[in-house]
Amino acid sequence: MKGLSGRLIRVNLTDGSVNIEDYDEGDARKYLGGKGLAAYYAFKEIKRGTDPLGPDNKLYLFTGTLTGTPAPLGNRTVAATKSPSTGTFTDSYMGGFWGPELRFAGYDGVILEGASAEPVRIHIQDDDIRLLSARNLWGMDTWQTEAEIKKLHGPTKKPIKVLSIGPAGERKDLLAAIIADARAAARGGVGAVMGSKNLKAVSVLGSKRPQLHDPKTMMGLVKEQNARLNKNPVTSDALRLRGTPNILLGVNAAGALPYNDFSGEMNPEADRIDGDALKTVLWNDGKNWHPCWNCTVKCTHFHVLEQPGFEGKIDDGPEYETVGLLGSNCGINDPKAISLADYILDGYGLDTMSVGDTIAFLMDCYEKGLIGKDMTNDVDLRFGSVDAWMAAINAAGRGEGTLGRLVANGCLRATEEIGKGSMDFAPQVKGMEIPSYDPRSGEGTALSYARCERGADHLKPWVFNKEWLSSAERTDPFTTEDKPSLIKRENEGSAVLDCLCVCRFAGNELSLEGDFILLANAATGFNYQWHEFWETGERSINIARAFGAREGLGRAQDSLPKKFSTEPLKEGMAKGGMAHVEKMLSKYYELCGWDENGVPGPQKLRELGLDFVADELRAAGIGPEEARAA
């Protein structure tokens, strides 16, 4: 097999066995790796009703067809599992270097099953795969863990790549992330699943390279595509110098930047935390680059911390979502404080997005009088208070008191304790916190969040740019008629990139039809035609959706909190905007080939070659009555 190796590592943490298994070339072609292959394995292997934090759940650390190849921005890894936050399939992605290094060791992914009785770690060095004790690492933050593992393995020709959890993952907190190379696979509690297996880290060192079908063609494509990326104003200027926060003022102008728990108001101090401000205050005029493997865009910057106790420590970022949710949404507009918090949370192994939303929600509850100091560890938890905000962050990371437990386990679980109508404004969908674009600003964003199979997600697909930021392919944010077809099309295209495991920022210049299909064919020799290539994305979405349907999710869960459909935005270009998701769902389902409850129909599943999924849903009595009776 070319492109992908066709080899997976399966580690049973209960009995300590490690096995290398091959998967079929037909599955490589059908699923492309990444999200597609992970969803396929998850649906087959994780049984209905499995406890997400029990030994029967599995965690898939998979790469894609282009991970570790010369393809531009081909550096991503997916962590996929049944989420303890949402109860359904989740796929969380990270860039950096770990995924490419796994490919250099000769593998496409690692399957983790069972649970160890004691803390362990895995070390992969080409064909030498070891399950080792991690007793000495348990309790360490991710920064300490990475440093200690590198020290334990002594000097190496190139740095070992370490993927690990922090104390939050060890405690199985629902917002726990997996951290590698200062990048996070953070959404959906994947770190909690890793912690439930008593697995502290997976380190890897490889000496090979992925085998390509047509290296000459691949290198010709790469040269031409990188040249275009280096000329594109977004990838060569905006992202390279001002990082992902380069869009922050535009989002605020639309009225979509979260401020004081999605209050509907604009942030009056947004210029303190936008890309230009961070470029100057944190990033050495935008030149403190720390790009992911094989990346010409260089959107990630680093900041040298100055605060007492952290002098000289390096924070990678902060990124837009962290600035918007951990910063603005909590009323915090101090870039240095946000950078410090970003570093601290990465060490604890917590999702900065969900932590930001949850703290903002609790601040809102506190100021509304729904909770008192008995639930905030005696902290005066008010918007804009850096001291209160940092106290909440550290309480979550250390697992201290009621406040720490509430923050570390997210908005949905907090509403179960708070009650008093708090569910109506808790910023979450299916148990996953809402990203840093207010869904009232555009019907496409609203529909995208509500119907996403893993919970609110700004990348499945990212349509806010088409509603407010992009000069090309603009759509009226306030109309509902075109949004079902827009979301279907953009989501399927995004899913193809998630199967390839390529960074979305490549899409600012490169296209699936004109670029990525050529790269995939040069890598694999599969000679994809357009329809077959595109279908890999649609297939992965339908498997993930069927996974949720099997767990009881459907139309009722494809919704936003009441606040977003009853309280209009108060300021900005989208002033007066509200979400009208229910008006769009039936049409969206119809276009997808799903029933009125959002369950993939048997005809669509069989068209996609997913007969095994259709058969299981039918046997479980899930889906249209006529399908179950057939």
Secondary structure, DSSP 8 states (H G I E B T S, - for coil): --SS--EEEEEETTTTEEEEEE--HHHHHHH-BHHHHHHHHHHHHS-TT--TTSTT--EEEEEBTTTTSSSTT---EEEEEE-TTTSSEEEEEE-SSHHHHHHHTT-SEEEEES--SS-EEEEEETTEEEEEE-TTTTT--HHHHHHHHHHHT---SS--EEEE--HHHHTT-TTB-EEETTEEE-TTSHHHHHHHTTEEEEEEE-------S-HHHHHHHHHHHHHHHTT-HIIIIIHHHH-GGGGHHHHHHHT-S--TTT-SS--TTGGGSSHHHHHHHTSTTTT-B---TT-SS---BEEE--STT-TT-EEE---HHHIIIIIGGGT---HHHHHHHHHHHHHHTB-HHHHHHHHHHHHHHHHTTSS-GGGTTT----TT-HHHHHHHHHHHHHT-HHHHHHHHHHHHHHHHHH-TTGGGT--EETTEE--SS-GGG-HHHHHHHHH-TTSS-SSTT--HIIIII-SSS---TT--TTHHHHHHHHHHHHHHHHHHT--GGGGGT--IIIIIHHHHHHHH-----HHHHHHHHHHHHHHHHHHHHHTT--GGGS---THHHHS---SSTTTT----THHHHHHHHHHHTB-TTS-B-HHHHHHTT-HHHHHHHHHTT-S-HHHHH-
